[in-house]
Amino acid sequence: MSEAGNIRQIDDPHDLLELVELTDVRFYESAAKRRLDGSERGDDTFRVAVRHDDQELEIRCRTRIESDAATFIADAGAVYQLTEPVEISPQALETFVGRVGVMAVYPFLREAVSQGAARLTVARPLLPMLVGGNVPLERDESSHIEDD
């Protein structure tokens, strides 16, 4: 326990697993836009942000995929309820985000992109495979991810 308000310090991601429950997957944006102008494709992006307060931990992921036919955006967050207020070490948080949080959100991103392609009747782009724990993390306590 830390001195400040007896808040439990979490240094091991396994300890964090015992204190969270996935309660929601929240979408912020899901879009598919047909490319009509023949402009050059931009780079695909994938970003991760974290929001943590006394009651919740949210792992938010945003991807932008550009194909020859369309641009797809999917932005969603896995919301975990905490059983008690905790302070999480950067190492424990990074491991949890990469091995648990992103893996919970990623199938929803893939499905949103796939549905967007189906609505536009264009070829479905495949999102790259993620290797657990190998996810770039943007430390953003507000869970705000800038638009691409």
C-alpha atoms as one frame of an Amber mdcrd trajectory, in Angstrom:
protein
   0.000   0.000   0.000   1.177   3.477  -0.712   1.169   6.192   1.915  -1.191
   8.456  -0.037  -4.676   7.394   1.046  -3.795   3.715   1.416  -4.120   3.142
  -2.319  -2.777  -0.253  -3.315   0.312  -0.178  -5.555   0.185  -2.690  -8.418
   3.551  -3.727  -9.812   2.559  -7.113 -11.280   0.053  -7.303 -14.152  -1.266
 -10.603 -12.743  -2.354  -8.734  -9.604  -4.169  -6.221 -11.791  -6.037  -9.030
 -13.573  -7.573 -10.037 -10.245  -8.866  -6.492  -9.636 -10.584  -5.735 -12.955
 -13.695  -6.870 -14.770 -14.417  -6.074 -18.408 -17.753  -4.224 -18.353 -18.019
  -2.621 -21.783 -16.484  -2.188 -25.200 -17.300   1.395 -26.128 -17.146   2.679
 -29.712 -16.057   6.266 -30.345 -15.996   6.096 -34.131 -16.679   3.607 -36.894
 -16.469   4.893 -40.448 -15.933   3.718 -43.996 -15.546   6.143 -46.885 -15.218
   5.166 -50.517 -12.243   6.750 -52.275 -13.437   8.398 -55.478 -10.681  10.826
 -56.319  -7.911   8.351 -57.047  -5.661  10.133 -54.563  -2.601   8.458 -53.171
  -3.132   6.158 -50.213  -1.966   7.371 -46.828  -0.271   5.308 -44.153  -2.246
   2.911 -41.985  -2.170   3.840 -38.302  -2.834   2.088 -34.998  -2.825   3.978
 -31.700  -3.456   3.010 -28.105  -4.348   5.304 -25.209  -5.134   4.612 -21.551
  -7.519   6.270 -19.122  -7.321   5.308 -15.443  -9.256   6.687 -12.485 -10.367
   5.302  -9.106 -13.159   3.217 -10.621 -12.215   2.406 -14.205  -9.384   1.497
 -16.510 -10.009   2.023 -20.222  -7.763   0.790 -23.015  -8.686   2.684 -26.170
  -7.524   1.731 -29.660  -7.910   3.595 -32.926  -6.986   2.301 -36.348  -7.101
   3.932 -39.746  -6.758   1.635 -42.739  -6.481   2.862 -46.311  -7.106   0.544
 -49.220  -7.238   1.361 -52.914 -11.037   1.491 -52.658 -11.771   3.078 -49.269
 -10.605   4.558 -45.989 -11.710   2.873 -42.755 -11.599   4.198 -39.204 -12.423
   2.196 -36.089 -11.995   3.642 -32.592 -13.084   1.687 -29.512 -12.146   1.144
 -25.890 -12.296  -1.789 -23.482 -13.677  -0.494 -20.183 -12.650  -2.360 -17.033
 -14.271  -1.781 -13.644 -11.759  -1.734 -10.765 -12.721  -3.458  -7.511 -10.717
  -0.870  -5.567  -8.680   2.270  -6.291  -5.146   1.326  -7.323  -1.943   2.931
  -8.488  -0.445   0.952 -11.367   3.262   0.955 -12.168   4.147   1.882 -15.764
   5.580  -1.604 -16.386   2.491  -3.419 -15.067   0.210  -1.125 -17.048   2.152
  -1.558 -20.273   2.084  -5.347 -19.924  -1.649  -5.383 -19.119  -2.437  -3.066
 -22.028  -0.433  -5.102 -24.541  -1.425  -8.578 -23.426  -5.002  -8.048 -22.216
  -6.549  -4.671 -23.059  -5.633  -4.363 -26.728  -6.444  -8.024 -27.305  -9.968
  -7.391 -25.961 -10.558  -4.420 -28.298  -8.832  -5.634 -31.466 -11.547  -8.081
 -32.647 -14.096  -5.240 -32.442 -11.875  -3.027 -34.604 -11.441  -5.833 -37.130
 -15.191  -6.424 -37.235 -15.964  -2.697 -37.668 -13.563  -2.432 -40.618 -14.976
  -5.610 -42.151 -18.571  -4.357 -41.805 -17.602  -1.027 -43.342 -16.155  -2.800
 -46.365 -19.297  -4.907 -46.697 -21.507  -1.787 -46.598 -19.444  -0.187 -49.359
 -19.186  -3.487 -51.276 -15.407  -3.198 -51.538 -12.697  -5.715 -50.746 -12.249
  -6.237 -47.016  -8.799  -5.146 -45.833  -7.102  -7.410 -43.342  -5.804  -5.887
 -40.145  -2.299  -7.082 -39.288  -1.850  -9.670 -36.576  -0.769  -8.337 -33.209
   1.683 -10.177 -31.038   0.658  -9.881 -27.385   2.811  -7.418 -25.508   4.214
  -5.871 -28.682   1.860  -2.892 -28.882   2.945   0.759 -29.066   1.356   2.611
 -26.131   0.655   6.326 -26.111   0.466   7.479 -22.509  -2.646   9.584 -22.619
  -4.486   9.692 -19.326  -7.506  11.375 -20.914  -8.081   8.458 -23.321  -8.237
  11.056 -26.085  -6.765  10.030 -29.405  -6.279  12.720 -32.033  -7.980  12.177
 -35.374  -5.694  11.080 -38.184
